[in-house]
Amino acid sequence: MAFLKENSQFPPSEWSFWMNKYQEWATWYSGEPENLRSYYSKLNTDIFNEMFWSKASKEGMSGAVHLPAAGDIATTSANLLFSESPKIVYDESKFSGERIKTFISENGFQNTLLEGAEIAAAMSGCILKLDIEPDLVGVPVVSIVTPAQFFPTFWRGRLWEVLFFRVVKETNEGLFYRLFENRRREGRNCIIEYELYKGSVDKVGIKVDINILEETSVLSLENVIYENIDGLGCVYVPNMRPNKIVPGSSLGINDYSSSITLLHSLDFTWTSWMRDLELGMAQIFIDEELLTKNKSDINGVESQMNRFSKYTKSFMKINLTAWKMSGDTGAKPIDNIQFDVRVDEHAKTCTELFAQIINQCGYSTQTFGFGDSYGNAESGAALRMRERKSQLTREKKSRYWKPVIIELLKQAQKIDQAANLQKMYEIDESITIELEDSIVIDSMETSEVIRNLEQARAISTYAKVKMLHPDWEEADIENEVNQINKESGITGEVISDEV
C-alpha cells in the first residue's frame, strides 16, 4: 500500500473493519472498565446492544465490574512461548556472531520477544521493526508495532510492502498530525520513505513539511535506500492462522476473538456477584423513638444516626407510632435485614465461564491454575497430559515465530552493513532457534524413568546424568560421570553420545 491520498478517509475504507476489531480487542486487553464502557457506548446495533457492556454504558450502570481475563490469556500465551529465553544458535567464532550477540544484548531481545508475543496474542499479530539510530545505539534498533499502527500488503502470504503510521501531535482544535512511513521493495533493495500529514480524526488531510513540527524535525527521517537486503527491515508475526473471521486472509487472528460474548457474560456474572454482596450488607432498623431527639451527643458532636447511607451500620425506620396504636404486634422497635449472598452459584458460574473462555482460546484450564475438574492441582506426567491442549497451541504459535526471528536476525546483519554501522562482514546464514518448554520437569518423575531404564539395562551412566541435568554443559556432564565411575570403582573414559 502506497501513501494515502490527501483528504482521503482515515482509516481507508478497506481497513475500517479491521481497525474497529483491533480497537475492540485492545479494549479488552487493557483491562480498564472505562475503556469498555466508552467503546461499547459508541456502538448501536441490535447485536451489541444486548451485550453487557453496551447495557452498562447506556443504562448508566455505575457498579459494573470487569474481570481482566483477556489480558491474562495474552500474558499466559506469551509466557508459554518466551518465559524461558529461547536458545539462539549462531557461529560465535565469526565477526557476524559478535554483532548478533551485541544486537541481542543492546535491544534486550529476549524481553522484546516476550512483549511481542503478548501483543500478538491480544491483537492478532505484530511487526518486529528495525530502525537505525546511531546516536542511540551502534546496532539496528528493534521495536514492536501493533496491527493498529500499520497497513500491510501481502504477496503469496508474505509481507511485501507496509505503511506505518502514528499520531505525533493532536491539537485542541481537533487537528491530527500523522507521520507515515512506507517500506517497499525495489528489486533486492528496500526503499523507506516518510511523509507528514495534517488532518482530522477521520481524514488524512494534507501533506506538510516534515520539519514543521519539533516532534519530527529532531528525528532521523530521511528517505533511504538499503541495497541488497532482500527484505523490508521488518517481519510480520501472525498470532495464529487461519483467520477465522476472513478465511484465506494473510492476517493472523487473536486468541479471544471468538470469546467476546463469553467475556461479556463473565463480567455480567462478576458484577451480579458484587451486587449481591452490596445488597447483602446487614442493616439495623431502629424506631425513631429510641433515638435521641437532640442533634448533638453529649460531646457536642452532631449525631450520624439520622443520615441515610447503605454503609451506615444503623439508620432510622419510618415512624412506627401509628402501627403501635393500631395494635400491630409485628412492629419491632429494633430489627435487622440481610439478604442472601449467592456465593456458590456465582462462583460456579464464573469458574465455568472462565473455563469455557480458556478452552475456546486453545488452552487447558490447568495452565491457568485450575486443577483436575477444577479441584486439586497436579504435577509431573499427569499435568503434562492435561496441559496438552496448551502445549499444542504453543507449538502452533512457535512455528510462526521461529522463521521470522531467524529472518529478523539476518535482516539486522544486512542493515547493519547497509547503514554503515559496521564494516562489511560475512552474513551468518546458519542461525537456528529453539524454544524452551515452559513446563518444569518433575525430578522425581525423571528419576523414576532413569531407574526403569537402568533396571532394563538400557541406559548408560552418561545418558542418565544428561537426562537428569539437561541444562549442564558437556564438560560438567563428563566430570559428573567420571566422579560416579570413580566412586563405583569403574575406570575408563566417558563415552559421549555426541558425534
Residue pairs with C-beta under 8 A, 6 or more apart in sequence:
1 151
1 152
1 153
1 161
1 162
1 163
1 182
2 161
2 163
2 182
2 184
3 163
3 180
3 182
3 193
3 195
4 10
4 12
4 163
4 180
4 197
4 204
5 204
6 197
6 204
6 205
6 206
6 207
7 199
7 203
7 204
7 205
7 206
8 203
8 204
9 202
9 203
9 204
10 178
10 199
10 201
10 202
10 203
10 204
11 19
11 151
12 151
15 151
18 147
18 251
19 148
21 124
21 245
21 257
22 123
22 124
22 146
22 147
22 148
23 39
23 148
24 39
24 260
25 70
25 122
25 123
25 124
25 254
25 256
25 257
26 122
26 123
26 146
26 148
27 35
27 36
27 39
28 36
28 70
28 71
28 122
28 256
28 260
28 263
29 70
29 71
29 74
29 122
29 123
30 71
31 66
31 68
31 70
31 71
32 66
33 64
33 65
33 66
36 53
36 66
36 267
37 53
37 56
37 57
37 64
38 57
39 53
40 48
40 51
40 53
40 54
40 56
40 57
41 54
41 57
41 58
43 49
43 54
48 54
49 55
49 58
51 260
51 261
51 264
52 64
52 264
52 265
52 267
52 268
52 271
53 64
53 264
53 267
55 61
56 64
56 271
61 271
63 271
63 274
63 275
63 278
64 267
64 271
65 267
65 270
65 271
65 274
66 267
66 270
67 266
67 267
67 270
67 350
67 354
69 256
69 263
69 266
69 354
69 357
70 122
70 256
70 263
71 122
72 368
73 121
73 255
73 256
73 357
73 358
73 361
73 363
74 118
74 119
74 121
74 122
74 255
75 118
76 363
76 367
76 368
77 117
77 118
77 121
77 255
77 363
77 393
77 394
77 397
78 114
78 115
78 117
78 118
78 121
79 114
79 438
80 367
80 390
80 391
80 393
80 394
80 397
80 438
81 113
81 114
81 117
81 394
81 397
81 398
81 401
81 435
81 438
82 110
82 113
82 114
82 117
82 435
83 114
83 438
84 436
84 437
84 438
85 110
85 436
86 110
86 113
86 405
86 433
86 434
86 435
86 436
87 433
87 434
87 436
88 100
88 104
88 405
88 409
88 431
88 432
88 433
89 431
89 432
89 433
89 434
90 96
90 97
90 100
90 409
90 428
90 430
90 431
90 432
91 97
91 428
91 430
92 98
92 101
94 425
94 426
94 428
95 425
95 426
96 413
96 425
96 426
96 427
96 428
97 428
99 139
99 413
99 416
99 422
99 425
100 409
100 412
100 413
100 428
100 431
102 138
102 139
103 109
103 139
103 140
103 142
103 409
103 412
103 416
104 110
106 137
106 138
106 139
107 137
107 139
107 141
107 142
109 142
112 128
112 142
112 143
112 144
113 401
113 405
115 144
116 126
116 128
116 144
116 237
117 397
117 401
119 126
119 144
119 146
120 126
120 237
120 238
120 239
120 252
120 254
121 239
121 254
121 255
122 254
122 255
123 146
123 147
123 148
123 239
123 254
124 147
124 238
124 239
124 251
124 252
124 253
124 254
124 257
125 147
125 236
125 237
125 238
125 239
125 251
125 252
126 144
126 145
126 146
126 147
126 236
126 237
127 144
127 145
127 150
127 152
127 159
127 162
127 234
127 235
127 236
127 237
128 142
128 143
128 144
128 145
128 234
128 235
128 237
128 404
128 408
129 142
129 143
129 144
129 145
129 164
129 233
129 234
130 140
130 141
130 142
130 233
130 234
130 408
130 411
130 412
130 415
131 140
131 141
131 143
131 233
132 140
132 141
132 220
132 415
132 419
132 421
133 141
133 220
134 419
134 421
138 421
138 422
139 412
139 416
139 421
140 233
140 412
140 415
140 416
140 419
140 421
142 408
142 412
145 164
145 234
147 251
149 164
149 165
149 166
150 162
150 163
150 164
150 165
151 162
151 163
151 165
152 159
152 161
152 162
152 236
152 250
152 251
153 159
153 160
153 161
153 162
154 160
154 250
157 250
158 250
159 232
159 234
159 235
159 236
160 184
160 185
161 182
161 183
161 184
161 185
161 232
162 182
162 183
162 232
162 234
162 236
163 180
163 181
163 182
163 183
164 180
164 181
164 182
164 183
165 178
165 179
165 180
165 181
166 178
166 179
167 176
167 177
167 178
168 177
168 178
168 179
168 196
168 213
168 215
168 216
169 175
169 176
169 177
169 213
169 215
170 176
170 177
174 200
174 201
175 198
175 199
175 200
175 205
176 198
176 199
176 200
176 201
176 205
177 196
177 197
177 198
177 208
177 213
177 215
177 216
178 196
178 197
178 199
178 204
178 205
179 194
179 195
179 196
179 210
179 216
179 221
180 194
180 195
180 196
180 197
181 192
181 193
181 194
182 191
182 192
182 193
182 194
182 195
183 190
183 191
183 192
183 232
183 233
183 234
184 190
184 191
184 232
185 191
185 231
185 232
186 225
188 227
188 228
188 229
188 230
189 225
189 226
189 227
189 228
189 229
190 225
190 226
190 229
190 231
190 232
190 233
191 223
191 224
191 225
192 223
192 224
192 225
192 226
192 233
193 223
194 210
194 221
194 222
194 223
195 207
195 210
196 207
196 208
196 209
196 210
196 212
196 213
196 216
197 204
197 205
197 206
197 207
197 208
198 205
198 206
198 208
199 205
199 206
210 216
210 217
210 221
211 217
224 419
226 233
226 414
226 415
226 418
226 419
227 418
228 414
228 418
229 411
229 414
229 415
229 418
230 414
231 407
231 411
231 414
233 411
233 415
234 408
234 411
235 404
235 407
235 408
235 411
236 404
237 252
237 400
237 401
237 404
238 250
238 251
238 252
238 253
238 400
239 252
239 253
239 254
239 255
239 397
239 400
240 252
240 253
240 255
240 362
240 393
240 396
240 397
240 400
241 250
241 252
241 253
241 400
242 248
242 249
242 253
243 249
243 250
243 251
243 252
243 253
244 253
244 257
244 258
245 253
245 257
252 400
255 361
255 362
256 263
256 357
256 360
256 361
258 360
259 356
259 357
259 360
259 361
262 353
262 356
262 357
262 360
263 357
265 353
266 350
266 353
266 354
266 357
269 346
269 349
269 350
269 353
270 346
270 350
272 346
273 342
273 343
273 346
273 347
273 350
276 339
276 340
276 341
276 342
276 346
277 341
278 310
279 339
280 338
280 339
280 340
280 341
281 310
281 311
281 338
282 336
282 337
282 338
283 310
283 313
283 314
283 315
283 336
283 337
283 338
284 313
284 314
284 315
284 334
284 335
284 336
285 314
285 315
285 316
285 317
285 334
285 335
285 336
285 337
286 305
286 314
286 315
286 316
286 317
286 333
286 334
287 316
287 317
287 320
287 333
287 334
288 316
288 317
288 319
288 320
289 320
289 321
289 333
290 333
290 334
291 303
291 305
291 306
291 316
292 303
292 305
294 303
295 302
295 303
295 306
296 302
296 303
297 303
304 312
305 314
305 315
305 316
306 315
306 316
307 315
308 315
308 316
309 315
317 335
320 331
320 333
323 331
324 331
351 370
351 374
354 368
355 365
355 370
355 374
358 364
358 365
358 367
358 368
358 370
359 365
359 389
362 389
362 390
362 392
362 393
363 389
363 390
363 393
364 386
364 387
364 388
364 389
364 390
365 374
366 372
366 377
366 378
366 383
366 386
366 387
366 390
367 387
367 390
369 377
371 377
371 378
372 378
372 382
372 386
377 383
378 386
379 442
380 442
380 444
380 445
381 442
381 445
383 439
384 391
384 439
387 439
391 439
394 438
398 435
401 435
402 433
402 435
405 433
406 431
406 432
406 433
409 431
410 427
410 428
410 429
410 431
413 425
413 427
413 428
414 427
415 421
416 422
417 423
417 424
417 425
441 470
443 468
446 467
446 468
447 468
449 467
450 459
450 464
450 467
450 468
453 459
453 464
454 464
459 467
460 495
460 497
461 481
461 484
461 485
462 477
462 478
462 481
462 494
462 495
462 496
462 497
463 497
465 472
465 477
465 480
465 481
465 484
466 472
466 477
466 497
469 476
469 477
469 480
472 480
474 496
474 498
477 494
478 494
478 496
481 494
482 494
485 491
485 492
485 494
